[in-house]
Amino acid sequence: MDTNTSPEDLQRITLAVEDARLSLRVPRSVERLYRDAGEELTSTLRIYRYKYPNRSEVPTIGYLAMAAIDIATRYKQVHTALEARKQTLTPRLVEINEELEALIRQARQLIDDPPTSSR
């Protein structure tokens, strides 16, 4: 969360994650993201509890750690894919931008110096 957010831009929300009710102050503009993140965490925890049902082998903090690693891994995968996409798109966008600038220059030249018609 951005620490520069003014208190009047913050909203208090309560998220239910497992048996815990977490009370947070979050920027109003990203409230939905926090709620979705809470739901994602709860869903991921549920998956790991189902995969590893013997709670004597996995402490509660273990489930939370597994869920955190799972979500962080998915985040890294998406971030890496986005960076790769940017790397492939940036040169093409530069090329397209240069072509557009050339077309704009040509259009301006035609407006400023219209061709004379021969009669």
SULRAKA-V639704 format. One record per run of one state. SS is the DSSP state (H for helix, E for strand, - for the rest). FROM is the first residue (numbers start at 1). TO is the last residue. If there is no record, write none. Layout:
[[SS;FROM;TO] [SS;FROM;TO]]
This chain:
[[-;1;6] [H;7;9] [E;10;17] [-;18;19] [E;20;27] [H;28;51] [-;52;59] [H;60;112] [-;113;119]]
